[in-house]
Amino acid sequence: MLCQICETRKPRRHCPGVRGDICAPCCGTEREVSVSCPLDCEYLLESREHERPVEIDPATIPNADIRVTEEFLEKQQELTNYLTMALLNASLSTPGAVDMDIREALEAMIKTYRTRQSGLIYETRPSNPIAGALQQHLQNAVEQFQQALAQRTGMSTLRDADVLGVLVFLQRFELQVSNGRPRGRAMMSILLRQFHPGQGPAEAPSLIAP
């Protein structure tokens, strides 16, 4: 029997992503590249402990003009948690969704809210259907939060600027934890462990940018 991926080496482990046995080198090189790994795969979880995010040139960070401070996040903690959970749930329930889809969805949302701040109503939609589905889930979550806030306070107090700030925060989070693999789901893994501690420990880096 040979590895189901390279068909050269002897297999050493079972891969739920290909539903067959593969060798360790292929597991390392094809993980989240050509293989869509289940988030609970033991070898994927082990690799997360040693995985290094792709380095980012600060000069290339998008929307650098939008400041996301500790004070802002503390003030908008409820909105941040709500949208983060909504994004996680949408990602987990959308077949084929990966971190790159999240990145596209967030960028489209940010462009939309930047336009709204200028006084125009124009929704940017990604051409990627998976990213488009995530964007719609996230926009629905914003509207649901606004409705709940209005019912609780008697007035609509959700500002577009606050939504924009949270979206930029999530965008920087994804950029900072991304492993750069085409089928990578590092952000989803971290959020899953944070909101569901039983999945294992995860430490999110500080995402506050001046």
C-alpha positions as CSV (number, residue, x, y, z in Angstrom):
1,M,0.0,0.0,0.0
2,L,1.3,3.5,-0.9
3,C,0.4,7.0,0.2
4,Q,-2.8,8.1,-1.4
5,I,-1.4,11.5,-2.3
6,C,2.1,10.9,-3.7
7,E,1.7,7.2,-4.5
8,T,5.4,6.8,-3.7
9,R,6.0,6.5,0.0
10,K,4.5,4.2,2.6
11,P,1.5,5.7,4.5
12,R,2.0,6.5,8.2
13,R,-1.3,8.0,9.2
14,H,-4.9,8.1,8.2
15,C,-6.1,11.4,6.6
16,P,-9.8,12.2,7.1
17,G,-9.3,14.9,4.4
18,V,-8.7,12.3,1.6
19,R,-10.3,9.5,3.5
20,G,-7.3,7.3,3.1
21,D,-3.8,6.7,4.4
22,I,-1.0,9.1,3.6
23,C,2.7,9.6,4.5
24,A,3.9,12.2,6.9
25,P,5.7,14.4,4.3
26,C,2.5,14.7,2.3
27,C,0.5,15.5,5.4
28,G,2.9,18.4,6.1
29,T,3.1,19.8,2.6
30,E,-0.5,19.2,1.4
31,R,-2.3,20.1,4.6
32,E,-4.7,22.9,3.8
33,V,-3.1,23.3,0.4
34,S,-4.6,20.5,-1.7
35,V,-6.4,18.8,1.2
36,S,-9.3,20.3,3.1
37,C,-8.5,19.2,6.6
38,P,-11.3,18.8,9.2
39,L,-10.8,21.2,12.0
40,D,-10.7,18.4,14.6
41,C,-8.0,16.4,12.8
42,E,-5.4,15.5,15.4
43,Y,-2.5,16.2,13.0
44,L,-3.9,19.6,12.1
45,L,-4.4,20.5,15.7
46,E,-0.8,19.5,16.5
47,S,0.5,21.5,13.6
48,R,-1.4,24.6,14.9
49,E,0.9,24.6,18.0
50,H,3.9,25.1,15.8
51,E,2.4,27.1,12.9
52,R,3.8,30.5,12.1
53,P,1.5,33.1,10.6
54,V,2.6,34.8,7.4
55,E,4.6,37.9,8.1
56,I,2.9,41.1,7.1
57,D,4.6,44.3,5.9
58,P,2.9,47.0,8.0
59,A,3.0,49.3,5.0
60,T,0.6,46.9,3.1
61,I,-2.0,46.6,5.9
62,P,-5.3,47.7,4.3
63,N,-7.5,50.5,5.9
64,A,-4.5,51.7,7.9
65,D,-6.2,55.0,8.4
66,I,-8.9,53.5,10.6
67,R,-7.7,53.4,14.2
68,V,-8.8,50.4,16.4
69,T,-7.8,51.1,20.0
70,E,-8.2,49.3,23.3
71,E,-10.7,51.9,24.3
72,F,-12.8,51.4,21.2
73,L,-12.8,47.6,21.6
74,E,-13.8,47.9,25.2
75,K,-16.6,50.2,24.4
76,Q,-17.8,48.0,21.5
77,Q,-17.2,44.7,23.2
78,E,-20.8,43.5,22.8
79,L,-20.9,44.3,19.1
80,T,-17.4,42.8,18.6
81,N,-18.4,39.5,20.3
82,Y,-21.7,39.4,18.4
83,L,-20.2,39.9,15.0
84,T,-17.2,37.6,15.7
85,M,-19.6,34.8,16.7
86,A,-21.8,35.5,13.7
87,L,-18.8,35.3,11.4
88,L,-17.6,32.0,13.0
89,N,-21.1,30.4,12.8
90,A,-21.4,31.5,9.1
91,S,-18.0,30.1,8.3
92,L,-18.7,26.8,9.9
93,S,-22.1,26.5,8.3
94,T,-21.0,27.5,4.7
95,P,-19.6,24.5,2.8
96,G,-16.1,25.0,1.6
97,A,-15.5,28.3,3.5
98,V,-11.9,29.0,4.3
99,D,-10.0,32.0,5.8
100,M,-9.5,33.6,2.4
101,D,-13.3,33.7,1.9
102,I,-13.6,35.5,5.2
103,R,-10.9,37.9,4.1
104,E,-12.9,38.7,0.9
105,A,-16.2,39.0,2.8
106,L,-14.7,41.4,5.3
107,E,-13.1,43.6,2.6
108,A,-16.4,43.8,0.8
109,M,-18.2,44.8,4.0
110,I,-15.5,47.4,4.8
111,K,-15.8,49.0,1.4
112,T,-19.6,49.1,1.8
113,Y,-19.4,50.8,5.2
114,R,-16.7,53.3,4.0
115,T,-19.1,54.2,1.2
116,R,-21.9,54.7,3.6
117,Q,-19.8,57.1,5.7
118,S,-19.4,59.3,2.6
119,G,-23.2,59.5,2.4
120,L,-23.7,57.1,-0.5
121,I,-25.5,53.7,-0.3
122,Y,-23.6,51.3,-2.4
123,E,-23.0,47.6,-1.4
124,T,-19.8,46.0,-2.6
125,R,-20.3,42.3,-3.4
126,P,-17.5,39.8,-3.9
127,S,-17.5,37.8,-7.0
128,N,-16.6,34.7,-4.9
129,P,-20.0,33.1,-4.0
130,I,-18.7,31.7,-0.7
131,A,-17.4,35.1,0.3
132,G,-20.7,36.6,-0.8
133,A,-22.6,34.2,1.4
134,L,-20.4,35.0,4.4
135,Q,-20.9,38.7,3.7
136,Q,-24.7,38.3,3.7
137,H,-24.6,36.4,7.0
138,L,-22.5,39.1,8.5
139,Q,-24.7,41.9,7.2
140,N,-27.8,40.1,8.6
141,A,-26.0,39.9,12.0
142,V,-25.4,43.7,11.9
143,E,-29.1,44.3,11.2
144,Q,-30.2,41.9,14.0
145,F,-27.9,43.5,16.5
146,Q,-29.2,46.9,15.5
147,Q,-32.8,45.8,15.9
148,A,-32.1,44.2,19.3
149,L,-30.3,47.4,20.4
150,A,-33.3,49.5,19.3
151,Q,-35.7,47.3,21.2
152,R,-33.6,47.5,24.4
153,T,-32.8,51.2,24.3
154,G,-35.8,52.6,22.5
155,M,-33.6,54.2,19.8
156,S,-31.1,53.2,17.1
157,T,-27.7,53.9,18.6
158,L,-25.5,51.7,16.3
159,R,-23.3,53.9,14.2
160,D,-21.8,52.9,10.9
161,A,-18.4,54.1,12.2
162,D,-18.6,51.5,15.0
163,V,-19.5,48.7,12.7
164,L,-16.7,49.7,10.4
165,G,-14.2,49.7,13.3
166,V,-15.2,46.2,14.3
167,L,-14.9,45.0,10.7
168,V,-11.4,46.4,10.4
169,F,-10.5,44.7,13.7
170,L,-11.7,41.3,12.4
171,Q,-9.8,42.0,9.1
172,R,-6.6,42.6,11.0
173,F,-7.2,39.5,13.1
174,E,-7.4,37.4,10.0
175,L,-4.4,38.9,8.4
176,Q,-2.3,38.4,11.6
177,V,-3.2,34.7,12.1
178,S,-3.3,33.6,8.5
179,N,-1.0,30.7,7.5
180,G,-1.3,31.7,3.8
181,R,-2.4,28.2,2.7
182,P,-5.1,28.2,0.0
183,R,-7.4,26.1,2.2
184,G,-6.2,27.5,5.5
185,R,-8.6,27.9,8.4
186,A,-6.4,29.2,11.1
187,M,-8.7,32.0,12.0
188,M,-11.7,29.7,12.2
189,S,-9.7,27.3,14.4
190,I,-8.7,30.1,16.8
191,L,-12.3,31.5,17.0
192,L,-13.7,28.0,17.5
193,R,-11.4,27.3,20.4
194,Q,-12.1,30.7,22.0
195,F,-15.9,30.4,21.8
196,H,-15.8,26.6,22.5
197,P,-13.0,26.0,25.0
198,G,-13.5,22.2,24.9
199,Q,-11.9,22.2,21.4
200,G,-8.5,22.9,23.0
201,P,-6.4,26.0,24.0
202,A,-5.8,28.8,21.6
203,E,-4.2,32.2,22.2
204,A,-5.2,35.1,20.0
205,P,-2.5,37.7,19.4
206,S,-3.0,41.3,20.3
207,L,-4.6,43.0,17.3
208,I,-4.6,46.6,18.5
209,A,-3.1,48.9,15.9
210,P,-2.5,52.6,16.3
